[in-house]
Amino acid sequence: MTWRKTKPMEERLKLIADQLAGYSVTELSVIYGVTRKTVYKWIERYNRLGQDGLKEFCRAPVNHPNQTDEEIIGRLVEAKLLHMNWGPKKLLDFLNMRQPQIKWPSVCTAEKWLKRRGLVKDRRLRKMTPSYSEPFLACDAPNKVWSADYKGQFKTGDGRWCYPLTITDNMSRYLLTCKGLYSPCHADTRPWFEWAFREFGLPEAIRTDNGTPFAGRGVTGFSRLSVWWIKLDIRPERIESGKPQQNGRHERMHRTLKQDTAKPPKPDMDRQQLRFDEFRHEYNYDRPHEALDKKTPASVYELSPKRFPEKLREPESITASRSEPSATAAISVLKETTSSSPSFWPEKGSVLSRQQMENTKSASASILSAYST
């Protein structure tokens, strides 16, 4: 036998029907399990409004002491239509300067009314790169730490974008590479890192920002390029977002590079690259550096004893000599994760489980701690 289902409206209709049939208020309160006051309320509602009186009324207040006046809302909307790119805060500052005698609403209230009128678009949240938590290596010897970055892009005379890829040795300030590329993607970037590794050897670490292609937006923050570095026994280091001063030596070189090579830019990429090559030779061999006691970077820099391997080693062989069980276990998690996605990015539409996220985070921390020892 199933439970009998009923609704409040049905019960009220039955109550009124029983009252019209001759039941007293006391009897109705006992039958329906409500107070006499409730019975009187529904009888009075029915007598005054009929069957519609048995419906629930809206409990919202008719008037509110803090409600924004319609005239103020209208002026706010008019100002927004004149300045569609302004937010509510800037609009209120503008209106306060023009009409200070009016008591304008708060920023939150103005935003609410503009949203109701469809005049505010929600910003798309950008997926941020996970922060790097390991301490940086000291730049106290050549090839201890390299820095890499893309200097701000600019257009050459033929209207095409130029993205200068720069790599420097942090201790000697030696400019290893300055190559103008048409795109900062992985496919265009990796060959020039391989050229630098074959020409100068391998560093212990490479310090970059959090942009493409140096970092990914997955759980670990690794990209295909940084995973390749790890396989080469190179530690990837990332500065904090919005803090270029953590890579200040490299950024200062960019300032000089821009002044000498991109003001004005050359007619096309070939001639722009010739200017980059001239600058690189002058910067390394002719230009004295204050931080090097007036020496040139070329007089201080030395080639790395770690040479680029012709055959890429697997991560286990890198950590075997370090006798770090935690790092070896972490590398196995790294390989397991990258087998499905080389750049540590989940497939579109997929969701990582909590355990997978924790495993990958611990892998990232263990790998970097292994390289710091």
N, C-alpha and C positions, 0 to 999 in steps of 0.2 A: 504493500500500500504506500503510495507516494504522499509526501506532505502537501497539504492544500496551500496553494500560493494565492496571495491577495495583495492589493495595492492600497495605499492610504486613501486615494480618491474613491475606490470601491467601498471602503469601510465608512467613509463619510456619507456616501449616498445611501447605504444601508441604515446608517444612524438616522438620517432624515426620514427615510421611509418608515422606520419603526416609530419615530416621534409622531408622524402623521397618522400612524395606525393606532395611536392612543397610549403608547408607553410614556411613563413619567420620566423626568430628568434623572431622578435617583436611580430608576431601573436601567436607564440607558448607560449611566456611568458605570454600573456594576457589570452590565453585559459586555461593554466594549473596553473596560479596564482603563477608563480615563476619569479625570476629575469632573465634578459638576460644572466648574468654570469653563472647561473645554467644551462640554456639551452646549452650554449657553452660547459660547462664541460661534460655533458652527450653525446653530439654529438662527442666530441673529444675522449671520452672513447670508444664509439661504433666504431669509425673509426679505433682506435688503437688495441682494444682487441676483438671486436665483441660483441656478446650478453653477454659474461662473464664480459665485462667491465661495464655492468649496475648493477652488484651486489655490495653490500657494501663491501669495503675493511676493513681489520683489522686496527684499529687505534693505536694499541700498538706500541711503539717505537722499531725500529729494533735493536738499541744498547742503552745500559744504562750505564752511567759512573760509577755507584755503583754496577754493576752486579758482583757477585762472580765468580772468575775464575774457570774453570772446573778442573784444576789441583788441586786447593785447596780443591774443593768439593771431588775429588777422594781421597786425603790424609785423609780427615775427615772421609769418609766412611770406608777406610781401618782401621783407628784407632778404629772406632766403631765396626767393625767386630772382632777385636782382643779383645775388652773389651765390650761385649754386655750388661753388667750390669751397665756401666757408663752412666751418663747423659751428655748432651752437655757441661755443665759448666766444669765438671771434664775432659772431653776430650780436651777442649780448653786449660785448665791449663797444661795438659800433653803434648800437642803439642807445647805450648809456651816454655816449659822447654827444649824440644828436638830441636826445630827449632825456636829460638827467632827472627831470621832475617826475617821471613815471617810475613806479616800482615794478621793475621787470622781474620775471621769475628766475629761479635758479637754473643752472646749466642742465641739470638732470631733467627738470620739468620742460625746458625748452626742447631738449632732445626728444622727450616723450611725445610732445605735440607735433614736432616735425616728422617723427616716424609714423604717427597716425595719419598724417597727410601724404605719406609716401615720398617725403623729400629727403630722407636719409637712407643711404645704402650701407649695409653692414660690410665691414672690411673683411676680406678673406684672410684668415689666419695663416701665416707662413710657418711651415714646419722648420723649426730651428735645428741646427746641428748640435748634438750633445756636447756639453762642455768637456774640455780636456783637464784632467785632475792631477796628472803627474808633474813633478817639478822639472824645469828645463835643465838640460845639461849646460855646464859652464863652457863658454867659448874661449878656452885658454890654449888651444893648439890648432894648427891648420887641420882642416878636415874633421874636426870634432863636431861642428855643427855647420850645416849649410842652411841658407835661407832661400826660399823660392816664392815667387809671386808673379802675378800679371799686373804690370803697370797699367794705369787707367787707359782704356782704349781711346783712340782718336781716328779721324778719317784722313787718309792721304789725299793728294790732289785729284785723284781719279774717283773720289767718292767712296772708296772701299774702306771698311774698318780694319784697323791694325791693332792687334793685341800683343804687346811686347812681353814675351816670357823672359824673366830674369832669374838667374841663379848666382848667388855669391857665397864665398866662404866667410863666415862671420868673424873669425879671428884676424885674418889678413886683409879683409875687405876686397879680396880678389874677385873680379867680375868674371865668373866662369862662362856664362852664356847670356847673350842678349839677342833673342830671335823674334822677329816680327811674324806673327801668325794671323791667319784669317779667322780663327775660332779658338776659344779656350777649352775645347773639348778634350776628352781623354785620348782619342785617336791621334790628335795633332800634338799633344803634349808629351806623351810617353817617348816617342822616338828621340826627342831632344834631351830628355833625361838620360836615355841610354847612351847617346853620344857623349854627354858630359861624364858619365860613369866610365866609359871606355877611355876617354881622353885623360881624366884626372884621377880616376879611382873612385872608391866608395867612401862616403862619410859615415860617421857613427849615427848621426841624426839629421833630419831635414825639418826645418821649422817653417810653417806656412800659416796662412789665415784659414778661415773656415769656408772659403768659396770653392767653386768648381774649378778644376777637377781634383783638388787636394783633399777634400773631405766629403763625406756622404751624410745624408740625413737619417740614416738608420740608427739602430740602438747603439752601436759602437762608435759611430761617427767616421768609420772607415769608408774609403772609396776604392775603386779598382786600382787606382794609382798607389794609394797608401798600402794596400794589401801586397802589391808587387814589391814595394820597398821593404816590407816586413820579410818577405821571402828572400830578399837580398841582404838580410841582417842589418837593415837600416831602421832606426827608430823614428816614426813620424811624430812630430810635435806640432801642436796647434795653439795659437795665441787665443786669448779670450775675445769674444765678439765685441766689436766697438772699441778695442784697445790696440791700435796699430803701434803704439809706443813700445809694446813688447817685442816688436820686430823693428825697432827704431833704426838700426844700422842700415837695414835694407831699404826702409822707407826714405831715409836721407839720401841714399844713392839714387832713388827714383826721382827725387827733386832735381838733382843735377842732370840726370838723364833727360828729363823733360825739357829743361832749359836749353840744353846743348843740341838736342836732336829733333824735338817736335815743335819748336817755335821759330819759324812755321814748319809744318810737316812737308815732306818731300812729295814730288808729283805722283809717284807710284811706289809699290811695295819694294821693288828691286832697289831703287835708289834710296829708299828709307833704310833698307837693310845695310846698304853700303855705309850710310851714316852711322848706324848702330855699331858696325864693325870698327869704324874709325874711332868712335867714342870709346869702345871697349879697349882698344890698344892704348889710347891716350890715358884712360883711367887707370889701367894696370901698370903701364911702363913709364909714363911721363909725369903724371900728376902726383905730387907729394901729398901724404895724408897726415892730418894733424894727430889722429889717434895712434899713428905708427911712428911718432917722433920724426915726422917729416920724411919718412921713407915711402917708397912706392909699394903698392900691394904685391907686385911681382917679385920684389926683393925679399919679401917675407914668406910668401906662399911656397909650399912644397907639395909635390904629388903625394897622394895617399898610398900607403903600402898595400891596402886592400884593393885588389884588382877585380874588375867585373868578371863574374864567372861565365864561361861559355855555355855551361849547362846549369839551368836554374835548379837550386837545391830545394828540397821539400822542407817545410818548417821544422819537422822533427830533427833533421840533421843540424839545423842551426842551434837548437836549444840543447842538443845532446852534450856538447862541450861545457855547457853552463851548469850542469848537474842541478837543474831546477825542476823538480817533479811538478810543481804547480804550473810552471810555464809550459811544460810538455802537455799536461792535461788541458791547459787553456788553448794551446795550438790545435789540439784535436777537436775542441769545440769550434775553433775558428774554421778549420777545414770542413767540418760537418755543416757549418752555417753557409760557407761560401760555395759549397757544392751545388746548392739550389739557387744561389744568387751571388755572382762574383763580386758585386759591389755592395753587398750587405743590405740591399734594398729589398723588402718583401715584394712578392709579386703583387700586381695591381689587384686590389679587391681582397687580398688575404690579410689575416690578422694573426700576429704572433701571440702565442699563449704566454701567460705570466712566467711559467717555468722557462720557456725559450728566451724571454727577455732577460731573466735573471742569469741564465747560463751565458748568454752573449755578453752581458755587462761584465760578469766575472772574468770571462775570457779576455776581454779588452784590457781590464785592469791588470790581470796576471801577465799578459804579453808585455805591456809597457813596463811593468815593474821588473820583469826579467831582463829587459834591455837596459834598465838603469843600473843594474848591478855589474 
